[in-house]
Amino acid sequence: MSTLTIENVCSDYQGQVVLRHLNLILEQGEIVALLGPSGCGKTTLLRAIAGLQAISEGCIRINGQVLSGDGVFVASEQRGVGMIFQDYALFPHLTVAENILFGVNELNRAERLTRLEEMLELVKLTGLSSRYPHELSGGQQQRVSIARALAYQPKLLLLDEPFSNIDAQVRNDMMLEIRAILKQRNVSAVFVTHSKDEAFVFADKLALFKKGAIIQHGKAETLYSAPTDRYVADFLGSGNYLPITVTSNYQVQYSLGYLNSTEVLSLPIGSQGHLLLRPQQIELHSNIEGNGCIVQRHFLGTVCHYQVQIGDDVLDINSQSTILMPGQRVNVVIAAHPLVIFN
Ligand SMILES: Nc1ncnc2c1ncn2[C@@H]1O[C@H](COP(=O)(O)OP(=O)(O)OP(=O)(O)O)[C@@H](O)[C@H]1O
């Protein structure tokens, strides 16, 4: 059974529509990132799942039980949902132990202690149970908020930009660490972020928002390499768009020749469009009679970013070859792959 089902959900603030017919299914143990620019409705959906925001249409279910919709509205505290916020929202006057056990009411004293020890070990804070939040680092405070959310064994965890206050240098490790904790306990989670990089690291699937609607939902790799439109393609990474004409089910023509697709093209033969090429999908080979010319070079550490003129187009290309210099001629090679074309 799926953990969370969002079906045709709409929501508004005083008549102003902010969520438009959203559909999303989250399987047990899956982590989905609600991704999109500021103001597109990510937090509103999270709040609707938590029972902090009414919906005007559709239905939200957890493990088959209707929580919002069909004339039903289950109160937030009865939904079995844990929340982790950007600012951790710890109680400053309570110790780590008291914070973690705050929502755990049904256990006796011995069971509470066992639960506390288990949580402290899980988030690697054993020995710090009597400290107060101000005596912890930002990362430790975030781990307390995770322990608190997991301590009462929620059916679903909701995370609202939980890493945006964490130093960039430790953020990646922290995301991997928390992801491992959720995977270890098979917790399903919905994670709000406006950062594609965070979504790639933390989530199994992405739901990309645009103005209150989900434009595409699926594995990060699918959205990156097979985006359904330019909005998705551009949100997830930079790209070049080459004008092309489809010449067969597996081939297109561009200004310098032909390119082959390893999958059948969706556009009919004769149609025109723009081919998406990610900067790393183009190879460069030094060649004094080559079809391209380096116009700019920018060293980025693991790769070099080049701008290369071919015909009338300037392409952005990332290459591991760092020895090419502006003015040098190169051969631009685009290997056959599943071509993505927008018309
Ligand atoms: N309490 C409110 N009253 C009226 N409008 C609101 C309220 N909260 C949010 N909105 C509006 O609803 C829309 C969606 O907001 P929401 O907070 O869900 O976006 P978001 O994608 O989470 O943005 P961010 O990444 O900036 O947090 C925005 O246009 C916002 O201005």
The ligand as a Gaussian input file, in Angstrom:
#p B3LYP/6-31G(d) Opt

LIG

0 1
 N       -0.881000      32.835000       4.526000
 C       -0.953000      33.199000       3.251000
 N       -1.886000      34.049000       2.808000
 C       -1.993000      34.402000       1.506000
 N       -1.174000      33.927000       0.531000
 C       -0.198000      33.076000       0.912000
 C       -0.027000      32.658000       2.282000
 N        1.026000      31.790000       2.347000
 C        1.489000      31.687000       1.085000
 N        0.764000      32.444000       0.226000
 C        0.973000      32.557000      -1.234000
 O        0.809000      31.267000      -1.810000
 C        1.751000      31.043000      -2.849000
 C        2.537000      29.771000      -2.535000
 O        3.319000      29.962000      -1.357000
 P        4.228000      28.810000      -0.733000
 O        4.737000      29.304000       0.581000
 O        3.475000      27.545000      -0.749000
 O        5.399000      28.750000      -1.808000
 P        6.808000      27.996000      -1.747000
 O        6.949000      27.322000      -3.070000
 O        6.878000      27.132000      -0.546000
 O        7.813000      29.219000      -1.636000
 P        9.197000      29.365000      -0.806000
 O       10.191000      28.479000      -1.506000
 O        9.504000      30.837000      -0.984000
 O        8.916000      28.975000       0.594000
 C        2.604000      32.297000      -2.920000
 O        2.115000      33.094000      -3.959000
 C        2.392000      32.964000      -1.576000
 O        2.504000      34.362000      -1.692000

